[in-house]
Amino acid sequence: MSAVAPLAFITGASSGIGQALAARYAQAGWRLALVARRADALQAWCAAQGLGPERAAVYPADVAQTDAIVAAGTRCIATQGLPDVVVAAAGVSIGMDTAERADLEVMRELFAVNNVGLAATFHPFVAAMRARGHGTLVGVASVSAIRGLPGHGAYCASKAGVVAYCESLRVECRGSGLRVVTLLPGYVATPLTARNTYSMPFLMAPEAFAERAFRAIQAGSSYRVIPWPMAVLAKALRLLPNPLYDRLLAGRGRKPRRTEP
């Protein structure tokens, strides 16, 4: 009797980093539990990849809706079993201007997806993974968590929150067999970065990021900046005194707001 392939539960799987990670796990022979708002697009992608119902299941859900993403996780356990890896890859990135009242709602939206949505993604699995004695929860943050960027206040704050939340959860789970991995992508060519008008050093294809991320998750790394040159740059920027950092970013392009082209 052949062993059952391991299972990966991945949010944001209809595009970008989430879809690239889904493809990498499929390549490694894993079963997939995929979550996205666009279920039709995700099912079409599974069919194009030759992933039948025995290899992949699609759970339509909006990560910003807590009950919806919790229900998706619960259905996954009931239908496919308890995952071995859970990747919270769903995220949104929109520029904001604190002087604009409408952008306070943008900030609320980003936190609903990037922070509450991430915790809600993990919620259905934490107790069961602890009881089983193994499992991996992966939070996708960003190098934007390390220092603030012009027009990027909501996104930078939300991703800094992801880093701190995942670290808190990692410490809480110490000794339980449940691992928590925090990934900090640099610039990846996805719909989230397509509208950026400023330079994006070390820009990566989603597939290149997914390969490095897969290896980091398998190794159980607690914290990984990808790619490594961005990790070096991020550490250098973190050490810069505020006056120097402010001068360095003077004149840098801002992240476009929702109403801007």
JORALIN-V342384 format. One record per backbone hydrogen bond with DSSP energy under -0.5 kcal/mol. CO is the residue of the C=O (numbers start at 1). NH is the residue of the N-H. If there is no record, write none. Layout:
co=CO nh=NH
co=CO nh=NH
This chain:
co=6 nh=31
co=7 nh=84
co=7 nh=85
co=8 nh=10
co=8 nh=33
co=9 nh=87
co=10 nh=35
co=12 nh=15
co=12 nh=19
co=15 nh=18
co=15 nh=19
co=16 nh=20
co=17 nh=21
co=18 nh=22
co=19 nh=23
co=20 nh=24
co=21 nh=25
co=22 nh=26
co=23 nh=27
co=24 nh=28
co=25 nh=30
co=26 nh=29
co=31 nh=8
co=32 nh=57
co=33 nh=10
co=34 nh=59
co=35 nh=12
co=35 nh=13
co=36 nh=61
co=37 nh=39
co=38 nh=42
co=39 nh=43
co=40 nh=44
co=41 nh=45
co=42 nh=46
co=43 nh=47
co=44 nh=48
co=45 nh=49
co=46 nh=51
co=47 nh=50
co=50 nh=52
co=52 nh=55
co=52 nh=56
co=55 nh=32
co=57 nh=34
co=58 nh=60
co=59 nh=36
co=61 nh=63
co=62 nh=65
co=64 nh=66
co=65 nh=69
co=66 nh=70
co=67 nh=71
co=68 nh=72
co=69 nh=73
co=70 nh=74
co=71 nh=75
co=72 nh=76
co=73 nh=77
co=74 nh=78
co=75 nh=79
co=76 nh=80
co=76 nh=81
co=77 nh=81
co=84 nh=136
co=85 nh=9
co=86 nh=88
co=86 nh=138
co=87 nh=11
co=87 nh=89
co=88 nh=140
co=95 nh=258
co=97 nh=100
co=99 nh=101
co=100 nh=103
co=101 nh=104
co=101 nh=105
co=102 nh=105
co=102 nh=106
co=103 nh=107
co=104 nh=108
co=105 nh=109
co=106 nh=110
co=107 nh=111
co=108 nh=112
co=109 nh=113
co=110 nh=114
co=111 nh=115
co=111 nh=116
co=112 nh=117
co=115 nh=119
co=116 nh=120
co=117 nh=121
co=118 nh=122
co=119 nh=123
co=120 nh=124
co=122 nh=125
co=122 nh=126
co=123 nh=126
co=123 nh=127
co=125 nh=129
co=126 nh=130
co=127 nh=131
co=128 nh=132
co=129 nh=133
co=129 nh=134
co=135 nh=179
co=136 nh=86
co=137 nh=139
co=137 nh=181
co=138 nh=88
co=138 nh=140
co=139 nh=141
co=139 nh=183
co=142 nh=145
co=143 nh=146
co=143 nh=147
co=149 nh=152
co=150 nh=255
co=151 nh=96
co=152 nh=156
co=153 nh=157
co=154 nh=158
co=155 nh=159
co=156 nh=160
co=157 nh=161
co=158 nh=162
co=159 nh=163
co=160 nh=164
co=161 nh=165
co=162 nh=166
co=163 nh=167
co=164 nh=168
co=165 nh=169
co=166 nh=170
co=167 nh=171
co=168 nh=172
co=169 nh=173
co=171 nh=174
co=173 nh=176
co=173 nh=178
co=177 nh=135
co=177 nh=179
co=179 nh=137
co=181 nh=139
co=181 nh=183
co=182 nh=224
co=183 nh=141
co=183 nh=185
co=184 nh=226
co=185 nh=143
co=186 nh=188
co=187 nh=204
co=188 nh=190
co=190 nh=193
co=190 nh=194
co=193 nh=196
co=200 nh=203
co=201 nh=187
co=204 nh=189
co=205 nh=209
co=206 nh=210
co=207 nh=211
co=208 nh=212
co=209 nh=213
co=210 nh=214
co=211 nh=215
co=212 nh=216
co=213 nh=217
co=214 nh=218
co=215 nh=219
co=216 nh=220
co=216 nh=221
co=217 nh=220
co=222 nh=182
co=224 nh=184
co=226 nh=186
co=227 nh=230
co=227 nh=231
co=228 nh=232
co=229 nh=233
co=230 nh=234
co=231 nh=235
co=232 nh=236
co=233 nh=237
co=234 nh=238
co=235 nh=239
co=236 nh=240
co=237 nh=240
co=241 nh=244
co=241 nh=245
co=242 nh=246
co=243 nh=247
co=244 nh=248
co=245 nh=249
co=247 nh=250
co=249 nh=252
co=256 nh=95
co=257 nh=260
